[in-house]
Amino acid sequence: MRQFAAWIGVGVMLLPLIARGQEITARLDISRRDAQPDFIAYCSLDGGMVTLGPSSKKSSRYLSVTKYDGLFKRVWGKQVHANNGRNGIDLLTALGDRIFVFSSEYLPRESTLKTRYTSLDFEGNILQNQVEIESTPDQKEWRVDLQYEHSVNKRKLLCYRNLAQGLRNEKISYHLFDSESDSVVSGFISLPFPDDKFQVRKIVVDNDGYIYLIGKYYISGRVRNPEDYGFLLYRYQPGNPDGERLDIELGELFINDLTIKAGKEGNVFLAGFYSHHSSDEIIGSCFFRISDSLQVAVQSTQRFSDEFLKNFLRDVQIERGRELRNFYLDNIILRSDGGALLIAEKYYTTYNTYVDMYGYMVDQRIHHYDDVIVSSVAANGDLEWSAVARKRQQSESRDHLSYLDVVSGNTLFLVYTYNPPRDPRSLYVQEVGMDGSVTERRLLLGSLAQDELFYPRSSLQINNQEALLYYYQERNKIYSIVKVAF
């Protein structure tokens, strides 16, 4: 899991208990009196979790890893890092039976950023301490921008950093870890495009350790037709700087958005949306299945049905070819039959200017996260159905906005914060069935008494039935992590 936004605690509830159709199998509550960790990671090997944060409430200089078992009962704590003002934690994660802590330190005299990692076993023993894996020169300041991806089978861990190159070629450094080996494969990916003309959209690693990169390049600074930009898929064997390339194109159609998911059998899936008009509208889905020989096995474009478009457009707008705006693809969920679910959300910003009580002009930026659309694509690329889960969220802060998607059995659950009229804010869930049916929203975690704020970006699905949910009980000033079975 990514950064956990500075919170977790020490109260443990050993249950299960039933909450509105979902079973809470473990709970950890953190009050303001407890030292609150900044990171959390799930341990798939034993069903527990680890956290990383200040060793004590009084000082943030020393950071410790804390291990919890499957019921979120504290097992041990170990100090692993000391802040010196020039360093910081990049990420915390677990791979097999090891826990990894990555950190970066900026050396101003050398203008260099050094990245290191420390590994521990599940008993709290340090296996490797502050091992340097990368030294990045010509840096102006300290930053934390290391990202990571796990393979589908959770046995490989890819850490990477998109280097700032200015007008030089796009360059990415990476480090590949294996759960069954102590060795690390490091390398660079150099793409034949200027850094300011290429966008890395997604990087994944498959079960065999191959690295896939999907990116968008621009031929023209202003997009007027599909020839002004394009999407590329690259595949790299670890340690080999020469990658294989596949151009992804739809002729005269604009590809609006595209992301990638690695399958279990050596193939990868690309999915997104397309438009007839421009690169910031959508009118249907596009779907590609790429074989292990990096050939397009399935390619399809399917227009949204008029019935679905009526959720957003009037009949006359549909007849005139009006398309949808402000929808962005969030996730692809692969189906066991070779198809996929595409999940997108409507996002946009508005601005408000006002004079505060002291007479100063204030510019206010409001983030809007609204309806979620779910599209089901068959293995042959046919668009089977599209559904809409209605919601409205807005705030100056993005931390509590958006949703978490959880798939269990034949149901997709969408979890998010909702504030109904005259009632406190709380966690709600909507269910999308595999036939495209959508239920009404309902309470997820029982009582409305706590006025809860959900952190969807710090929550995640951990297996075929369970998810870790992180939220704040505003009335009681308690941060909570719960393991929920759907």
Secondary structure as GFF3:
##gff-version 3
##sequence-region A 1 486
A	DSSP	beta_strand	11	13	.	.	.	ID=ss1
A	DSSP	beta_strand	17	19	.	.	.	ID=ss2
A	DSSP	beta_strand	22	30	.	.	.	ID=ss3
A	DSSP	beta_strand	39	43	.	.	.	ID=ss4
A	DSSP	beta_strand	48	54	.	.	.	ID=ss5
A	DSSP	beta_strand	62	68	.	.	.	ID=ss6
A	DSSP	beta_strand	74	82	.	.	.	ID=ss7
A	DSSP	beta_strand	87	95	.	.	.	ID=ss8
A	DSSP	beta_strand	98	107	.	.	.	ID=ss9
A	DSSP	beta_strand	112	121	.	.	.	ID=ss10
A	DSSP	beta_strand	126	136	.	.	.	ID=ss11
A	DSSP	beta_strand	147	150	.	.	.	ID=ss12
A	DSSP	beta_strand	156	163	.	.	.	ID=ss13
A	DSSP	beta_strand	169	178	.	.	.	ID=ss14
A	DSSP	beta_strand	184	194	.	.	.	ID=ss15
A	DSSP	three_ten_helix	195	197	.	.	.	ID=ss16
A	DSSP	beta_strand	198	205	.	.	.	ID=ss17
A	DSSP	beta_strand	211	218	.	.	.	ID=ss18
A	DSSP	three_ten_helix	226	228	.	.	.	ID=ss19
A	DSSP	beta_strand	229	236	.	.	.	ID=ss20
A	DSSP	beta_strand	244	248	.	.	.	ID=ss21
A	DSSP	beta_strand	254	262	.	.	.	ID=ss22
A	DSSP	beta_strand	268	275	.	.	.	ID=ss23
A	DSSP	beta_strand	281	282	.	.	.	ID=ss24
A	DSSP	beta_strand	284	290	.	.	.	ID=ss25
A	DSSP	beta_strand	296	303	.	.	.	ID=ss26
A	DSSP	alpha_helix	306	309	.	.	.	ID=ss27
A	DSSP	alpha_helix	315	319	.	.	.	ID=ss28
A	DSSP	beta_strand	324	325	.	.	.	ID=ss29
A	DSSP	beta_strand	327	334	.	.	.	ID=ss30
A	DSSP	beta_strand	340	355	.	.	.	ID=ss31
A	DSSP	beta_strand	361	377	.	.	.	ID=ss32
A	DSSP	beta_strand	383	389	.	.	.	ID=ss33
A	DSSP	beta_strand	393	395	.	.	.	ID=ss34
A	DSSP	beta_strand	403	408	.	.	.	ID=ss35
A	DSSP	beta_strand	411	418	.	.	.	ID=ss36
A	DSSP	beta_strand	426	433	.	.	.	ID=ss37
A	DSSP	beta_strand	442	443	.	.	.	ID=ss38
A	DSSP	beta_strand	452	454	.	.	.	ID=ss39
A	DSSP	three_ten_helix	456	458	.	.	.	ID=ss40
A	DSSP	beta_strand	460	461	.	.	.	ID=ss41
A	DSSP	beta_strand	466	473	.	.	.	ID=ss42
A	DSSP	beta_strand	478	485	.	.	.	ID=ss43
###
